[in-house]
Structures are given as C-alpha cells and as structure tokens.
Amino acid sequence: MNFVLVLAILTAPLAADEPQGTTVEVFRCNFDEAADQNFDAWPDGWARRRASGYPLFLPIRIVSVAADANTADTASTPSRALRLTLDGGAAAIYSPRVPISPLFSYRLTGELRTQGLAADVAYYSLTFFDADGRVLETHQSPALTRQDNWAPATIGPILPASTDAYTVAIGLHLHPREPLLQDLEGHAEFRSIGLERLPRVQLAANQPTHFFTSPENIEVTCDVSGVLTPDPLVTFTLEDIQGRALATEQVTLSPKKLVTDHTLLPAVRDARRAGVEQPLAAGATDLATPQAPETVRGFAGEAKWKLPLTDYGFYRVRAVLADGGAATVQRRISLAVARPLQAADDGEFGWSLPQADTTLSLNQLVPLLGDVGLHWLKFPMWFAHDDLERSERLAWFTERISAHGINLIGVLDQPPPTVRQTLGAADKLPIATVFAEAPLWKPAVDPVMMRLTLKVQWWQLGGDDDLS
C-alpha cells in the first residue's frame, strides 16, 4: 500500500456528500421589494463594512438586472440584485445576523457575476458569532474575477467548530486580490441568497487517524442531531476501493431523545456596541442587528456499527440518514487497514508534515508514524522562547520518534507570532527574509537550539516550497 497516499487521505478533512432533502430555509434575500420596504435601493437591516481601505463613497445599491444571454428569463428568475461598484478600494456588506443552533449544519447558496474586473475578486462569506458577538470562524465561497454570466456560489454544509456558535452573518465581498494591485472600475452583482438548515451528521471511526493495523474491532459511529422525525434510521454501507458494496446494515438512532435548543434566546444588547468591541472582520466597525430568535426542537442520538472486516485493504464507509420518507443526508469516510511496518536500518524515503500537528495531535501522530515504516520525517520545530509547554511537547515527540528508528529533520520555516511582530510582518515570509539580520533571528532560534539540538541532528531552513 502507498503510505504517502494513505497519509494524504487520512489527514485530509473527512469526505461528505451533499445533503439532499431534510432542509429548512432560515434566510432568503432576493433584493426585491420585501428586502427594500422603504425603496431606498439599500437592503433593509444590512450593514456595510467601515474600515481602512473600504471607502464609503463606493456605491452599493439594489439594481434591476436582466437575464444572461444564454439563460431563459422566467418568472422564477430574480429581477434584482445587489451591486458593489469599484472606484479603487474595496467594498463589503453584511446581512442581519441570523440565529442558529448547534443542533444543525448550515449551507449558503447564491448567485454571482462580475463585470470589468481584472485584479479584484468577488465572493460570499459566512461568519459565525458567539452569544456576545465575538467572531468564532469565517468560511468563504470560491473567489471569482472574470464571471460575465450568473454563476452559482455555495458554502457548506458547514458544521460550526464551536458549540458556542449563536448567530451567523452573510457577507458579500469585492476587494483586490493583492494590496498593491487593484481595479479602478468594475462591479460585482449578488442575488438569490438563501441559508438552509440541515441535520448535523458526523461520521467517525474509533481511531482518529482512520488508520488501523488489524481488521478486527473497527467500529464507526454516526452522531446525529436536529432530526425532525422521532425514529430516524441510519443505513451503513462498507465499500472496497472500487466502490463495490461489501456489507450493509440498518441501525436505529439511539438513544433517541427530544432536544429543545434554548440557546437561540439572546439577551437584549446593543449590536453596534458589540461590533465595536469585536468587529466582524479586521477593521470593521459596523454590524447589522440580529434577527428575532427562535426555539428549535429536534431528535439527537448516535448509531454504531462494527465493521465485518477480515482482511487488510482500503475501504470506505457510507452512512445514510433517513429522516422520514425519501429525505436523506449522507456522510462518507475512508479507512486504511494495513500490517504495521518496521523501518529498515537505512532508507531515503519519508514524510514531510509542513502543517505539524494541526490536523492530528502529537499523541496521535506517534503511533501512526511508527507503523508505516518511515526512515525520515520533516517536522516544524520553531516555538516561541516563552512557550514552555510547546518546548516540552516537541522534546517528548522527538524522543518517541527516535525510539521508532525515524530520523527527524527539524524545519525552521515560519517564525512564531512574537518574532513575526518583531519583523513587522503578518503574512508568510520567505526564509531568506527571516534570516537576513542575525540580531533579529538569533534570539528567536537560540531557545530552539538549546532545547532540541541534542535530540535533532538534522535541520532545514525554510519549507520544501521555499526557494529563497
């Protein structure tokens, strides 16, 4: 089995089919009369971003639009859109914050087209807030520059990473791709915006890496919330690498319980004041007021299945949630089952993990790396001088890796945040720039060398794609 391919699969985000059915629309805006009841060509309740680089003189207004030349103009096609027009600078506008529930996942749909853009990009965003208006996470649709005809844009379904997610705002954006290169004219138009609520369905195996060294005792769990019927069924299917079904089993969600989510009842607060304390995005100073809250009810529970495996190989597991009738939500995960390999005395092959332990923890990486027959491992080792916990964890990691006979190469690539502040940089830096002046980099590197040079014999300056 190709273990480099296995690592790429197992450390990537879990695959998920597009949910079908079982959706409830919680927000809709076609920029029609219902969205502009005072007829001022501005969507009611929406707020533009006010920040450096976002001049207020840039026009943002509702306009009438015609269908594309290659699209039939039907009664269901929206006749109005929101246009963001450039004269240099950037523009962004945000919807009222919509109450959400951690019981569900959410998907944004909309349409987008541009005209006259060469350096700027246009896209949608979803920003999740906690109950106090603090930003938790932001997700974006693919950015478009040259898009003459209406194109669909989708974000999600998104499972908010934090259970503190309380409201969500929809953003429409138009800004330069590069700070020093921007369009002086052109515009982007947005229309047919909808936010859907879907059951929250997560599928996972009893090994976080989804890598197993024995086909025995492998179990998958489908965790579900926000289902509207009292007796939902989960159908599990085991597939081989060609997609052929090897086994299937139907399991009733258990324990079944009715959940009433009261977290959607926010206290009365000044949304504008909250926006000043915790802006929607860096530099923002204006937020729209949340919509009226609601109370959501739904069933929650889990279904487990022990896989009937007897042999090694690469497998996929699909879970289909039937929420009354034909409405379904699907999730899929991949599993690799391989005999553990011991590294030979010498070899030239290994893995490079530029993201370190952001996907898998150090505790999860150690047994995985020890089972796949590696000779070398490249791993980022730069920590802040006052981060004693990280220092100890990396020292522990190097000892465990050495015990498996793996040669560790410490990578000094992107410096920790405190060093980046000293260098006056916020974005990724070429390593030649970082090491240009010894008085700046030497105090930042000395703690790493003092702690790890007795354990790590090889070092690399810069990432594998840094040619500086």
Secondary structure, 3 states (H helix, E strand, C coil): CCHHHHHHHHCCCCCCCCCECCCEEEEEECCCHHHCCCCCCCCCCCEECCECCECCCCCEEEEECCCCCCCCCCCCCCCEEEEEECCCCCEEEECCCEECCCCEEEEEEEEEEEECCCCEEEEEEEEEECCCCCEEEEEECCCECCCCCCEEEEEEEECCCCCCCCEEEEEEEEEECECCECCCCCEEEEEEEEEEEEEEEEEEECCCCCEECCCCCCEEEEEEEEECCCCCEEEEEEECCCCCEEEEEEEECEEEEEEEECCCCCCCCCHHHHHHHCCCCCCCCCCCCCCCCCCEEEEEEEEEEECCCCCCEEEEEEEEEECCCCCEEEEEEEEEECCCECCCCCCCCEEECCCCCCCCCHHHHHHHHHHECCCEEEEECCCCCCCHHHHHHHHHHHHHHHHCCCEEEEEECCCCHHHHHHHCCCCCCCHHHHCCCHHHHHHHHHHHHHHHCCCCCEEEECCCCCCC
